[in-house]
């Protein structure tokens, strides 16, 4: 990520814009995910669990709306 200092901009403003750009590009979340090696089978298992949780949450929300 590169952020250029604008004329008259403070260091705090520059830092704030930089953090916003990093958050928007999701760089940190990718780095955190890749901190440890996860095998393909483990990735599939995790994805399956996340899908089940997501489906349960959606079902719960649908039931609350009725």
C-alpha positions as CSV (number, residue, x, y, z in Angstrom):
1,X,0.0,0.0,0.0
2,X,1.2,3.5,-0.8
3,X,-0.3,6.7,0.4
4,X,1.2,10.0,-0.6
5,X,1.3,12.9,1.8
6,X,-1.1,15.6,0.5
7,X,-0.1,19.3,0.8
8,X,-1.0,20.6,4.2
9,X,-2.0,17.2,5.5
10,X,-0.8,16.2,9.0
11,X,1.0,12.9,9.8
12,X,-2.1,11.8,11.7
13,X,-4.3,12.3,8.7
14,X,-1.9,10.4,6.5
15,X,-1.7,7.5,9.0
16,X,-5.5,7.5,9.2
17,X,-5.9,7.3,5.4
18,X,-3.2,4.5,5.3
19,X,-5.1,2.5,7.8
20,X,-8.3,2.9,5.9
21,X,-6.7,1.8,2.7
22,X,-5.1,-1.3,4.4
23,X,-8.5,-2.2,5.9
24,X,-10.3,-1.7,2.6
25,X,-7.8,-3.9,0.7
26,X,-8.1,-6.6,3.4
27,X,-4.3,-7.1,3.4
28,X,-4.1,-7.8,7.2
29,X,-6.9,-10.4,7.2
30,X,-5.1,-12.3,4.4
31,X,-1.8,-12.1,6.3
32,X,-3.5,-13.4,9.5
33,X,-5.1,-16.3,7.5
34,X,-1.7,-17.3,6.0
35,X,0.2,-17.1,9.3
36,X,-0.1,-20.9,9.7
37,X,-0.1,-23.7,7.1
38,X,-3.6,-25.3,6.8
39,X,-3.9,-28.4,4.7
40,X,-6.5,-28.6,1.9
41,X,-8.6,-31.1,3.8
42,X,-8.6,-28.9,6.9
43,X,-9.6,-25.9,4.7
44,X,-12.5,-27.9,3.3
45,X,-13.5,-28.9,6.8
46,X,-13.4,-25.3,8.0
47,X,-15.3,-24.1,5.0
48,X,-18.0,-26.7,5.6
49,X,-18.4,-25.7,9.2
50,X,-18.6,-22.0,8.2
51,X,-21.3,-22.9,5.6
52,X,-23.3,-24.8,8.2
53,X,-23.1,-21.9,10.7
54,X,-24.1,-19.4,7.9
55,X,-27.1,-21.6,6.9
56,X,-28.2,-21.9,10.6
57,X,-27.9,-18.2,11.1
58,X,-29.9,-17.4,7.9
59,X,-32.6,-20.0,8.9
60,X,-32.8,-18.4,12.4
61,X,-33.2,-14.9,10.9
62,X,-35.9,-16.2,8.5
63,X,-37.8,-17.7,11.5
64,X,-37.5,-14.5,13.5
65,X,-39.1,-12.4,10.7
66,X,-42.3,-14.5,10.7
